[in-house]
Amino acid sequence: MMKNTFSFSLTRRRLLQSLLLGVVSPALYARQPAIPRAVSLFQGATDSLAALGVTPAGIVESWAEKPVYRYLRPQLSGVPQLGLETQPALEKIVLLKPDIIFASRFRHQDVAPLMRKIAPVALLDDVFEFRKTLTVVAENLAMKSAADRLLERWDARVASLRSLIPARFNATNGPQVSVIEVRPDHIRSYVARSFPGSVMSELGFTWNEQAMQAQSASLRFSGMENIPLLDADIFFILLRANSPAIARQYQTLSAHPLWQQMRAVKAGQLWLVDSVPWSLSGGILGANQILNDVEYALLRGRP
C-alpha cells in the first residue's frame, strides 16, 4: 500500500493544494524536482530523511533540544517547523505543498483523512522501528538503493561489534545489559522491545527475565529499593544534558548501597550516554550513535 502513494499526479495534488489555499499559482505547472517534497511528522522519519541526504519541506519540533536535535542541526537547521508531533499544524503543511507526508498511525490516524486532502500520507505503525521507517521513507522517495546501502553498512557495523563482545565478557549466552535513563523523580529501564533495546539485542546482549517479559518499551522505578531489578553485566546510563535535577538524582542513585552491589558497578562497566539518540531519535542516524557509544565501551574496556 505504501508504494502506491503517488497514484495521483503531482500536478493534480498541486491543484488540490492551491484550491485549499484559495488560489491557483502560476508555478503549479512548473517542472517538479527530482525528489518529492516530504513532510515529517515524527522524529524517526526526520532522522531517516536526513540519513538519505534529503532536506524535508517541513518537520515537527523535537522532544528535547528544541526545535531540532543537536545531532541533526547541521542538516536541518532552517527547515520550517510544523508545531508539536502530537499536534502538527495542518495549515502550515498546506502552505508547504508537500508531495508526501510521513506520519505515525498512533499520533496522526485521526487527522490522516484531512492530511490526505493535502498529499498522500504514509502512516508508520511503530515510530521506533528504524529499519522499517527508513525503508518506507526511501520507497516513497524512490531511493531504495540508498536505503539498502545504509542498512548494509549498519549490518556490517553490528557484525563487527558482535565479534568484540565475547572478548570483554565471560557470559556463555551473551552478557546482560541494562539501559537506564535517570530522570528527576524516577529511573526508567528500557527493555528488549524498546528502540535502544532492539539495538542491544542485535548486538548480542541479553536481558533479565523481567525485561524480556515486559509488555511496554520501558519499566519505571520510583524507589531505590528496586535497584536490584536493574542488575546486569553492563550499564548504559542515559542522562539529559544540562539538567541539575537529573545530575542530583544520579548522584543519589550512584551513592546508594544497593547500587554498589550491582555486577556492572563492581566490574566498572558503567557508561554515561546522551539520552537523545538513545531514547528519542528513532532513526538510523540515532541508532548509529548508539553503536558509537557501544564501540567506545567495548574498545575502552573500563570507564
C-alpha positions in Angstrom: 0.0 0.0 0.0 2.9 2.4 0.8 4.2 2.1 -2.7 1.1 3.5 -4.3 1.2 6.8 -2.5 1.8 8.6 -5.8 -1.3 7.3 -7.6 -2.4 10.9 -8.3 -0.1 13.0 -10.4 2.0 15.8 -8.8 0.1 18.3 -10.9 -3.3 17.2 -9.5 -2.0 17.3 -6.0 -0.6 20.8 -6.6 -4.1 21.8 -7.9 -5.8 20.5 -4.8 -3.3 22.2 -2.5 -3.9 25.5 -4.4 -7.7 25.1 -4.1 -7.3 24.5 -0.3 -5.3 27.8 -0.2 -7.9 29.6 -2.3 -5.5 30.4 -5.1 -4.1 28.7 -8.2 -0.4 29.6 -8.5 1.2 30.1 -11.9 4.0 27.9 -10.5 1.6 25.0 -10.4 2.7 23.7 -13.8 6.4 24.3 -13.3 8.8 21.4 -13.7 8.8 19.2 -10.5 12.0 18.5 -8.5 13.6 15.0 -8.8 13.0 14.2 -5.2 9.4 14.7 -3.9 8.8 17.4 -1.2 8.5 15.5 2.0 7.0 16.5 5.4 7.9 14.6 8.5 5.6 14.4 11.5 7.7 12.2 13.7 11.3 12.0 14.8 12.2 8.7 13.2 11.1 9.9 9.7 13.0 13.2 10.2 16.1 11.2 11.1 15.6 8.9 8.0 15.2 11.8 5.6 18.5 13.3 6.9 20.2 9.9 6.6 19.1 9.8 2.9 20.5 13.2 2.4 17.0 14.7 1.9 16.1 18.1 3.3 12.4 17.9 4.4 10.0 20.6 3.4 8.9 20.7 7.0 9.3 18.9 10.3 7.7 18.8 13.7 9.5 20.1 16.8 11.9 17.7 18.6 11.1 16.4 22.0 14.2 17.9 23.5 17.0 20.3 22.4 14.2 22.2 20.7 13.4 22.8 17.9 15.8 20.3 16.3 18.0 17.7 18.0 21.7 18.8 18.0 22.9 15.8 16.0 20.5 16.8 13.2 21.1 20.5 13.2 23.9 20.5 10.6 21.5 19.1 8.0 18.1 20.5 9.2 18.7 24.0 10.6 16.3 26.4 9.0 13.8 23.7 7.9 10.2 25.1 8.5 8.7 24.0 11.8 5.2 22.5 11.9 4.4 22.5 15.6 4.3 19.6 18.0 4.5 15.9 17.0 1.3 15.4 19.0 -0.5 18.3 17.2 1.0 19.3 13.9 -0.3 22.5 12.2 -2.2 21.4 9.1 -2.5 24.9 7.8 1.3 25.1 7.7 1.5 21.8 5.9 -0.9 23.1 3.2 1.3 26.1 2.6 4.4 23.9 2.1 2.7 22.0 -0.8 4.3 18.6 0.0 4.2 15.6 -2.2 4.3 13.1 0.7 3.6 13.2 4.4 5.3 10.8 6.8 3.2 10.3 9.9 2.6 8.0 12.9 -0.5 5.9 13.0 -0.6 6.2 16.8 -0.2 10.0 16.7 -2.0 11.0 13.5 -4.5 8.5 12.4 -7.4 10.8 13.4 -6.2 13.6 11.2 -5.0 11.4 8.3 -8.2 12.0 6.3 -7.6 15.7 6.4 -3.9 15.3 5.6 -4.7 13.1 2.5 -6.5 16.1 1.0 -3.1 17.8 1.0 -0.9 15.0 -0.1 -0.5 11.2 0.2 0.2 10.0 3.7 2.5 7.2 4.8 1.4 6.1 8.2 4.0 4.1 10.2 2.8 1.7 12.8 5.9 1.9 15.1 7.9 5.1 15.2 10.9 3.3 16.7 11.4 0.5 14.1 14.1 2.4 12.4 14.7 -0.2 9.7 11.1 -0.1 8.6 10.9 3.7 8.8 14.0 4.1 6.6 12.6 1.6 4.1 9.2 3.2 3.9 10.7 6.7 3.5 13.1 5.5 0.8 10.5 3.6 -1.1 8.2 6.7 -1.2 11.1 8.9 -2.4 12.4 6.3 -5.0 15.6 6.0 -3.0 15.5 2.3 -2.1 19.1 1.7 -3.3 20.4 4.4 -0.9 18.5 2.9 2.0 19.9 -0.5 1.1 23.4 0.8 1.3 22.7 2.4 4.7 21.3 -0.9 6.0 24.3 -2.9 4.6 26.7 -0.6 6.4 24.6 -1.0 9.5 24.7 -4.8 9.4 28.5 -4.7 8.8 28.9 -2.4 11.9 26.7 -4.7 14.0 28.6 -7.8 12.9 31.9 -6.2 13.8 30.8 -5.1 17.2 29.2 -8.5 18.0 32.7 -10.0 17.4 34.2 -7.8 20.2 31.7 -8.8 22.9 33.0 -12.3 23.8 36.5 -10.9 24.5 35.0 -8.4 27.0 32.7 -10.6 29.0 32.7 -14.2 30.3 29.0 -14.8 29.6 28.0 -18.1 27.8 24.8 -16.7 26.3 25.9 -13.1 25.9 26.3 -10.5 28.6 23.2 -9.0 30.2 22.7 -5.3 29.6 20.6 -2.6 31.4 19.7 0.6 29.6 18.8 3.0 32.3 17.5 6.6 32.0 17.9 8.8 35.0 15.0 11.3 35.4 14.4 13.9 38.2 11.8 11.8 40.0 12.4 8.2 38.9 14.5 5.7 37.0 13.4 4.3 33.6 14.7 1.0 32.4 14.4 0.4 28.7 13.7 -3.3 27.8 14.3 -5.5 24.7 11.3 -4.2 22.8 12.3 -0.5 23.0 14.4 1.4 20.4 17.7 1.1 22.3 16.7 -2.4 23.4 16.4 -3.5 19.7 19.9 -2.3 19.0 21.3 -4.0 22.1 19.6 -7.3 21.1 21.1 -7.0 17.6 24.5 -6.7 19.1 24.0 -9.9 21.1 23.4 -8.5 24.5 20.8 -10.4 26.7 18.2 -9.2 29.2 17.0 -10.4 32.5 13.6 -12.1 32.7 11.7 -9.1 33.8 12.9 -7.0 30.8 12.1 -9.9 28.4 8.6 -10.2 29.7 7.7 -6.5 29.8 4.8 -5.5 27.6 5.9 -1.9 27.3 9.1 -0.3 26.0 10.3 0.6 29.5 9.8 0.0 33.2 9.5 2.8 35.7 11.1 2.6 39.1 10.3 5.3 41.7 12.0 3.9 44.8 15.7 2.9 45.4 14.5 -0.4 46.8 14.0 -1.5 43.1 17.7 -1.1 42.2 18.5 -4.8 42.3 16.0 -5.3 39.4 18.4 -3.4 37.2 21.3 -5.8 37.8 23.4 -6.6 34.7 26.9 -7.1 33.4 27.0 -3.7 31.7 25.0 -0.5 32.2 24.4 2.2 29.6 23.1 5.2 31.6 21.1 7.8 29.7 21.5 11.4 31.0 19.8 14.5 29.7 22.4 17.3 29.2 22.2 20.5 31.3 19.8 19.2 33.9 20.9 19.8 37.5 17.9 17.8 38.8 18.9 14.8 36.8 22.5 15.2 37.9 21.4 15.2 41.6 19.2 12.1 41.0 22.2 10.3 39.5 24.4 11.2 42.4 21.8 9.9 44.9 21.5 6.7 42.8 25.2 6.0 42.5 25.8 6.6 46.2 23.2 4.1 47.3 24.5 0.9 48.9 22.3 -1.3 46.7 23.8 0.3 43.6 27.3 -0.5 44.8 26.3 -4.2 44.8 25.4 -4.3 41.1 27.6 -6.5 38.9 28.2 -3.7 36.3 29.2 -1.3 39.1 31.7 -3.8 40.6 33.2 -4.5 37.1 33.4 -0.8 36.2 31.0 -1.3 33.3 29.0 1.9 33.6 28.8 4.1 30.5 27.2 7.5 30.5 25.5 8.3 27.2 23.3 11.1 25.7 19.7 10.3 26.1 18.6 12.0 22.9 19.9 9.5 20.3 19.4 6.6 22.6 15.7 7.2 23.5 14.3 9.9 21.3 15.8 9.7 17.9 14.0 6.7 16.4 16.1 6.6 13.2 19.2 5.0 11.7 21.4 8.1 12.4 20.5 7.9 16.1 20.9 4.1 16.1 24.4 4.6 14.7 25.2 7.0 17.5 24.2 4.2 19.9 26.7 1.9 18.1 29.4 4.6 18.5 28.8 4.5 22.3 28.9 0.7 22.5 32.0 0.6 20.4 33.7 3.1 22.7 32.7 1.0 25.7 33.9 -2.3 24.2 37.2 -0.9 22.9 37.9 1.1 26.1 37.1 -1.9 28.4 36.6 0.1 31.5 35.4 3.7 32.0 
